[in-house]
Every structure is written in C-alpha cells, then in structure tokens.
Amino acid sequence: MAAVVPAERAEAARALMIELFPEGFEERDLADGVELVAYTDAGGEERLWAAFGTVSSDRVENGWGQRWRDFHQPIQVGRLWVGPPWETPPADVEAVVIDPGRAFGTGGHATTRLCLELLLELEPSGLVDIGCGSGVIAIAAARLGFGPVLAVDHDPAALEATSRNARANGVELELSSADALAGPLPPVEVLVANISESSVRQLVPDMATRAVIASGYLESERPSLPGFEAAERRVLQGWAADLFRRAE
C-alpha cells in the first residue's frame, strides 16, 4: 500500500504513518512529493485509506521481508558510518547503528547526510539536535566527541526511539520533550535543525550558540538567521543544508 503526499505535507504524513505502522514503512522521494509505502494486510489497507483517502496497492510476492531490508542500506560520510543492525560496519569508522523499525529516519535521506557532512567540519562542543527523530545526528555527534548532546523533539515516540538507539550505540544523550519554536533554546555552541525552511527561519539561538547547521528544505530555498552569516552550503539530490556562523 502506498500514499503520495506533496513535500510540504511530508512531515505530518510521516508522523501519521508512524502511528499507523509502528513496525516500519518505506519512504521514496518523488519529483512531485514523497511516497510512503507500507507492507500490510487488509486491516492496514483500510487504515491507510481512512487516513489518506487516495492510496494505491500491489500484491507482494514471497520474500518481501528481505527486500524491505535491502531498502535500508548503510551510508558512510567521512569517518561516520550509519546503518541498520543487520549490516556490519568497517573497522575504521565511527559506527551509528539505527534500527529502522519505527521509521523516524535511518540516515539515508539526503538532508541527514548533508547535516553529517557539515557536522564533521566543526570542533566538538556542546550540541542540541532540534527535531531529533530517531537520533541519528545526536548519536553521531556523541560518537564524534560532542558533549553534552541534547536531543529535542515534541513527539514522545521520537524521543523513545532516540533513547533506544542511544542505548544500543552506547552513548549518553540528554532528552527533552519541547517545541523548539515556542521557547528559548539551550545555551550550547552548536545547534542542528533538520526540520523545514519555515521552521529554521523561526529559530532564535541562544547567544552562546556559535554555529547552526540547518536542513530539511529544498536547494531552491535559502533561509536566513538574524545575527548569523551563511558560511557553507551543501546540496544533494535537490535538497540543501547550510552552516551558519555567528556574525562578529
């Protein structure tokens, strides 16, 4: 079963899919939006119809479980390796093992890769990950020596997934259930926000924050942050990520 939603509705649609199919689902980027796919039975098909209205379905052959695993391939960004638990990382990397079972993000999306690329450009310090999802970026930061690392999300299920993945990776994170746009941000030197262009524009980093990594938007979008200068931009598959540094 599959539902296609426009890019601007993708975040809300993902949250809904997590509620409907906590065992996992696939996400595919399309030219005109995002396709969300679940392997399910008649009951799941009915839930998907009720949630999205227009969906498509195909009968899957035996062996679909292995093909689902094949969809989740590991990635390597510099000395960081991000992959599922059934893959074996190389011996000379900082490994971040993420179970895709709850589909909050496994590192494969272009915006996550771009954020990790920019994270490697920074000296380790205190860091906050806004909209932490599965905890990929927060865990990677801890692996790289950043600390303390605070993971923030307004969704309790995301925080539970981040906590579980942090334990599996043997790293310590601070977790906070909060709306990052509704109050002051923590006084840390580095802020990462892989959210959306409109949300990035609403961020008000603390005066202690010297660098902001922002993503979650298309290459055509260029957010700005008062008091910060755009220092570096990375693009991949039509998506973008920016490194902002505090203006002197």
C-alpha angles and dihedrals in degrees: 000000000000137000125192119209132176117259094253090059096044098099094051091044092052091052090052092048090052089056093046098042110022089165089071145274139206128250124203126185114230131187091251101033143311130311116214115198130192129184102219149136133253092286092053090047090056092050091050092050091050092050101043106018096212118057138146129223139199131183110246124218127230113287097042090131091064091045088054088055091048088057091063104069124172121249132205123211110181107304092344121098120190121186148130123281095256092062123080116227121220115265096244101056140085099249123212110188114199124183107219092203093110097036102224090138132299101206096266097105115099094238092055091050091050092050090051091050091054092043088061088059093063134080112245115264139129111322140185123200110208113207093010097186107178092355098251096140096039092049092045089052091052090049089054093053101262114145151219090019118194120195115202129190136148092217114085091204090058091051090049090052091048092049092049093048092046090055091048090053095045096239131128120232133173112231127207130184104212146122102248091204095054101061147011118308122234119271099252130136097235128043123186119194116177094173124101139310094252092049093048089056089056096054117114106193120204117258088251091063111102100172136031126193109199131183144135095109141091127272089250091061120084115185122192133208122209110241093019134095125216103247105170139003129200125189133193132170092347094310127109141205127192134203112212123191127198110265113243 
